[in-house]
Amino acid sequence: MALPESFPRKHLHTRAIDYRGYQRQDGLWDIEAHMTDTKTYEIKNNWRGKMKAGESLHEMFLRITIDDEFVIKDVIAITEHSPFEICPNIASAYKSLVGIQMGPGWRKAIRLKVGGIRGCTHLTELLFPMATVAMQTIWPLRKKNTNALESEPKKRPTIIDTCHAWASDSSVVKENAPEYYNGTD
């Protein structure tokens, strides 16, 4: 279902974000993000001069390489287009995320390392959904590989109680993780 019609309006700004997950041949995983901000009209920028409609005011790329335990092994951050000349200078700060594990406390860990003046607002915001993208990338393949799952100790899935569908008393948990279901029938 699409959004209902709105009051007559004029399109001014577009932020486009694309996330992709990759399985690497070395056993690691790459989670990538690409973000652009564009205007539908010409703007003047003090550093870049006159910018045409549709030209990227912001364009950033971010790649996080993780292992099967969702521990960050490498980070590459690139600011291709920005409104200020100094913006790309902070990209190397994202290497400070190496060693952090995606999971509970993910957003807090990000803010401690690259929040505020220690990072770029846009690159930092791109990090938040990366844990979910990583889970969507890795879990289906791990689930298919039953031998790997059988050798792992049975733990409460971290996804339980993270949203309405995965509430511990929901039919989704009852069907997919019945040993952790606590609803009433």
Residue pairs with C-beta under 8 A, 6 or more apart in sequence:
10 40
11 40
12 39
12 40
12 41
13 37
13 38
13 39
13 40
14 36
14 37
14 38
14 40
15 35
15 36
15 37
16 35
16 36
16 38
17 33
17 34
17 35
17 126
18 33
18 34
18 35
19 31
19 32
19 33
19 129
19 130
19 133
20 31
20 32
20 133
21 29
21 30
21 31
21 32
21 133
21 134
21 136
21 137
21 138
22 29
22 30
22 31
22 32
22 137
23 29
23 137
23 141
24 30
24 65
27 67
27 68
28 65
28 66
28 67
28 73
29 65
29 66
29 67
29 68
29 134
29 137
29 138
30 63
30 64
30 65
31 63
31 64
31 65
31 66
31 130
31 133
31 134
31 137
32 61
32 62
32 63
32 64
33 60
33 61
33 62
33 63
33 126
33 127
33 129
33 130
33 133
34 59
34 60
34 61
34 62
35 58
35 59
35 60
35 122
35 126
36 56
36 58
36 59
36 81
37 56
37 57
37 58
37 59
37 122
38 53
38 54
38 55
38 56
38 57
39 51
39 53
39 54
39 55
39 57
40 53
40 54
41 53
42 50
42 51
42 52
42 53
43 50
43 51
43 57
44 50
44 51
45 51
45 57
45 83
47 83
47 84
47 85
48 83
51 57
56 80
56 81
57 81
57 82
57 83
58 79
58 81
58 82
58 83
58 122
59 79
59 80
59 81
59 82
60 77
60 78
60 79
60 80
60 120
60 122
60 123
60 126
61 76
61 77
61 78
61 80
62 75
62 76
62 77
62 78
62 94
62 123
62 126
62 127
62 130
63 74
63 75
63 76
64 72
64 74
64 75
64 97
64 127
64 130
64 134
65 72
65 73
65 74
65 75
66 72
66 73
66 102
66 134
67 73
68 138
68 142
69 101
70 101
70 102
70 103
70 131
70 134
70 135
70 138
71 99
71 100
71 101
71 102
72 97
72 98
72 99
72 100
72 101
72 102
73 98
74 95
74 98
75 94
75 95
75 97
75 98
76 94
77 91
77 92
77 93
77 94
77 120
77 123
78 88
78 91
79 87
79 88
79 90
79 91
79 120
79 123
82 88
87 120
90 118
90 119
90 120
90 123
91 120
91 123
93 113
93 114
93 118
93 119
94 114
94 119
94 123
96 113
96 114
96 118
97 109
97 110
97 113
97 114
97 127
100 106
100 109
100 110
100 113
102 130
102 131
102 134
103 131
103 158
104 158
106 128
106 131
107 128
110 124
110 127
110 128
111 124
113 119
114 120
114 123
114 124
114 127
115 124
135 159
142 148
142 149
143 149
154 179
156 177
156 180
157 177
157 180
159 166
160 166
160 167
160 168
160 173
160 177
160 180
161 167
161 168
164 170
165 172
166 172
166 173
167 173
168 180
168 181
168 182
168 183
169 181
169 182
169 183
169 184
170 183
171 183
173 180
173 181
173 183
174 181
174 183
